[in-house]
Every structure is written in C-alpha cells, then in structure tokens.
C-alpha cells in the first residue's frame, strides 16, 4: 500500500462519519510537500469554506496522531468542483453521459489520451467511452487520470442536482 492509499484509509472513516465522501488524496511536491484531501458532501450540496475548515480541523488531529508523513507538509482541503477528477468506480457511473478526458498508463488502441462521452462501466469494471463515433473500453486499473470536461450540460446537471 502506498502512502496516499494509507492516508486514504486513515481519513476516509472520519470523513464518512462527518457526512462527506473522500474523492482523492494527493501528495505533491518534493521539498515543500502539500497533502491535498479532496472531499464532497454526501448530500451532494456544494462544499463551503466552513465544510473545508471543519474537515481540515478533524483530519489535522488524525494526521498529527498517526503521523504518516515524515517531515513538514501543508494540508489542503478542497472540493472537486464541477470539472472534477474521476477517481472512484462510482464516479464513472454517476457521470455517465457527460464528456470526460481520460489518460491511460498503457496505450489502448495505440493511444493514451482520450476525450469523449462516458457511458459508465461494463461488467468487467472497464470504462466505456465514445470517442470520435466509436466506443472504446479502458480498464479502471489502466487509468492514470480522468476528469470531467466543463460543458453547459454538466453545469445544468450540477445546478439541478444541488436544487434537490
């Protein structure tokens, strides 16, 4: 288990109990480390500054006790935003129908970068994506990064989801 996975395992239960879902843990930098914790509200309402501050206080205490990172670092708590990263299997299902950019670790059909409409996951836990009028599949394990593309349709959908 790498360090980001260990940190995820440490903070996810606390986030869940507070009413949030962990979206991503990212440790960046070489000399000035930044630990980014990206979370969203389980009720799908927009994250506020107060939400981020509450998460930061709670997770700071956990991270201070567990001390998974050697040396100094900056804790940054954020929301995923509208053009969010797609990091969990449920993200690819939840945002099926929207445009996404996907980068793979290994080439798929001779390419590593794709932009197209997501169709969700198939039975083999592969992302289905329509790219240039043809469907491709990418194993979740082969995804290096994926994120939604900001479109009017996505903005409309997020706005309606938040009104509910």
C-alpha positions, -999 to +999 in steps of 0.1 A: +000+000+000+015+034-010+014+065+012-016+080-005-036+048+000-025+046+037-036+082+042-069+075+024-075+045+048-068+068+077-091+097+068-120+081+049-138+068+080-137+102+097-150+119+066-178+094+063-189+099+099-189+137+093-212+134+062-185+136+035-170+112+009-133+111+001-127+119-036-089+119-037-058+120-017-028+136-035+007+142-021+026+167-042+060+184-042+095+173-033+108+199-008+076+217+001+051+188+004+013+195+001-012+169+011-044+175-008-076+159+006-105+163-019-139+156-005-176+161-013-207+162+007-227+130+008-259+151+004-244+164-029-248+201-018-220+224-027-190+224-003-185+256+016-154+272+032-168+261+066-170+225+053-134+226+043-124+242+076-143+215+096-126+187+076-092+203+080-095+206+118-107+170+121-081+155+097-053+175+112-058+159+145-059+124+130-028+130+109-009+145+138-016+114+159-009+088+131+019+108+116+020+091+082+042+117+065+078+122+075+087+159+078+067+190+073+038+194+049+008+217+041-027+202+044-050+215+017-087+205+018-108+212-013-139+202-031-138+185-065-155+213-084-177+209-114-149+197-138-139+172-112-114+144-113-130+109-117-112+087-092-137+060-080-158+035-099-190+052-088-178+085-104-178+069-138-213+056-133-226+088-117-213+110-145-222+087-174-235+107-203-210+136-198-178+144-216-145+134-199-108+133-206-091+101-198-054+094-198-041+058-196-010+042-182-006+019-211-019+025-247-054+015-257-058+011-295-025+029-299-034+060-278-030+071-242-053+102-242-090+102-249-118+127-248-154+116-253-187+108-238-187+084-209-211+055-210-204+042-175-187+009-165-192-026-181-193-059-162-155-062-163-151-029-144-139-011-176-148+025-185-169+027-217-162+059-237-175+071-271-145+087-288-149+100-324-181+080-330-166+047-318-168+030-284-136+022-265-131+004-232-104+012-207-097-010-176-100+011-144-066-002-134-051+013-166-065+048-158-037+073-150-061+103-147-096+111-156-117+143-153-149+158-165-149+184-192-168+216-183-198+218-206-231+236-204-249+202-200-227+194-169-233+229-154-271+224-159-270+190-143-249+201-113-272+230-108-303+208-108-287+182-085-279+209-060-315+222-060-329+189-050 
